[in-house]
Amino acid sequence: MYPVSDRFLARLAESHTPATEVLLFLTDGRVLDIPHTGGQVQVDGAAAIHRTCQVTIDDPTLIPRVPSDQLSTYGARLRVSRGVYYGDGSSELVPLGVFRLDDVGGDVNEGPVTLGGKDLSIVIADDKFTAPYKASGTVVTAVTALVQRSLPDVQVVSTIVDIPIGQKTYDIAADPWAACQEIAAAAGAVVYFTADGTCLITTLPDISTATPVWDVAAGEGGVYLRANRAMSSANVFNGVRAAGENTADAVAPVSALVVDNDTGSPTYWSGPFGRRPMFYSSPTLITTGACTNAATLKLLQARAPNASGDISSLPNPALETGDILRAIHPDGSRELHQVASFTVPLSSSGDFPISTIAAKEDA
């Protein structure tokens, strides 16, 4: 979760007016504070592009009409924030994302106008290789090189234990952002752009050991509105075999099988669910440890649909996918949930639905 004050979290459960801000950074250097009437930011940990936004404004003059308008708009960026007013004249804002402005449209005379954008990973994804590209070195150095190939000024932050990767040459027209994900998997990690526009290489927290960052509680002083719970075995796997072979580095084939070995799990490898393995391979995997890392990450993702929850609460713009929440239901029962996706409104109305994975009872 994005760092916020205790006062901020307490204020979310109180009646308050949300503070929102939308800044438009044009390519000619101008920065416009955009008066807006609504919109939303969608955050989805399973999507290649982690964050997207739509912003509604009344001013139709922002619709590009002549080449000079188009030049200043194409490549422009949006920075969207939401927070709270405290009622004493002060406020606290939380970033919701830095976005490349991709769409502008609406009634040219009266408005409204909708601005649409995607987080900065789209810049990397769109910058397809025009010549064969060789990735090598370590996870962090290889991912950083790919990110800064398209965005030289972007900060890349890593929280992982860095490891070597095998060389891999990516073909012409291949997606560099997908390459980042493949390389990070060797360390059991994911790569995405955070709310403040930083590129982060990190591992997902373990729901069984991580400390919840927020209580979604029913009752007085709580933010809980309602919740659903579901189970499904569709497209669920309980084992992953990851393998690597790299002739360029003269590395012999390596592999590792990681399975759900929790006897209390409904997808236990040796239980009634049965054995349902999936397979993953990449020349970036050159050690058994790297194969284990990748298989562990893929197993976490492959088991995700097994247990899911949907919590609707008062909006918390500081959340991030992967965060662990504690839901406290009206009957007092408690569950731990890992955030999968959510949508933050830029208006004061509307619920805040949070889709979660790996819902687990909190002992």
Helices and strands as residue ranges (DSSP letters): H 6-12, E 18-25, E 31-33, E 38-44, E 51-57, G 60-62, H 67-73, E 77-85, E 91-106, E 113-119, H 121-126, E 133-135, H 139-150, E 156-158, E 168-170, H 176-185, E 190-193, E 199-202, E 214-217, E 224-231, E 239-246, E 251-259, E 277-281, H 288-303, G 304-306, E 307-313, E 324-328, E 334-345, E 352-361
